[in-house]
């Protein structure tokens, strides 16, 4: 076996052992075991039912749903704050009614500009 520059000898010996798997007396068994392992991995990764691709897809879906939950939570907090302001402050309630529902007092003119 030739020595490759800057690679320690024990790694070269290990590479020789790996090379021997492909060319040695157990070559047929190693090829069979490699093929079975590859097929098993492909079935796990892309096969029907519960597989790795669906796990990854479910993880992304869960992350997006958690983001949506946080967004809805902040919207709910904002609405609750506005409801408390409308319940407690009469001036705020009047302003809200005028802006939203175009309420006016007797004798006032309301102009709506879009």
JOTA-V249692 format. One record per pair of residues at least 24 apart in sequence whose C-alpha atoms are under 7 Angstrom apart, sorted by the first residue. I is the first residue (numbers start at 1). J is the second residue. D is the distance in whole Angstrom. If there is no record, write none. Layout:
# JOTA-V249692
((I J D) (I J D))
This chain:
# JOTA-V249692
none
